[in-house]
Amino acid sequence: MIIVSVGTQLPFDRLIRMVDDLAPSLHDKAFAQTGRGVYVPKNIEWKADVPAKEFDALLSGASVLVAHAGIGTVLKADQYGKPIILVPRKASLGEHRNDHQLATVSKLKGRPGIYVAEEQDELLRLLSDTDSLSRPSALDPPGRIRLQSHLEMIVNGAIGAAR
């Protein structure tokens, strides 16, 4: 199953709509945590809010997590050893106040288990073969430590927002 999460702070209808539009052509079913968006999915199961324990249970059985580029979500995917496809919110589309999520994905793109899809065609390519996506556990321990350290620096503001 594909799990989609927009986080708890802001709506992200573009992401939900992309997955909903792609769902009929995918091999895996999808479930989305939609947050406070106004778009109502037609092709996927969804809930606006998912309690933490329920989300963890869903994620433990998922093949992949598709999400906004929030660091907490990246860490959650790593915790469960799930590949994550990040779709960054864009300030130019009114999805966030600045483009820090674009800065985040530019630093994380290409790391084992972390994929980036800014457009629907990129998302389709990745979701069409979820079995081929590597898991974050493919990181060697030093690589995992470097990734965790880098994520902590982003969270703590040591690495600036979008340039």
Order of alpha helices (4+ residues) and beta strands (2+ residues): beta-alpha-beta-beta-alpha-beta-alpha-beta-alpha-beta-alpha-alpha
